[in-house]
Amino acid sequence: MVVQYVGRISGKSFETPVGYRRSGDTVTINVMAPDSKTWWRNLLGEGAPITLVNLDGADRTGHGTAARDDNGRVAVSVQLDT
């Protein structure tokens, strides 16, 4: 799947491929090697709108929030719009 998001500072739209798990209307993206990637930082704090491109054959929008655990792992949780 590909995520599409808008950079907080640049205001530009970006896309990046990711792996994911889905449970109902929640999609979880585990960010591999998060310190070498920056896209997920746009979703820290209160999060931001995000589009999941070609999820189940359609583009789906939602609200994504990134969090880092005590071991340094980062997960992005996306609550899909209904």
Secondary structure, 3 states (H helix, E strand, C coil): CEEEEECCCCCCEEEEECCCEEECCEEEEEECCHHHCCHHHHHCCCCEEEEEEEECCEEEEEEEEEEECCCCCEEEEEEECC
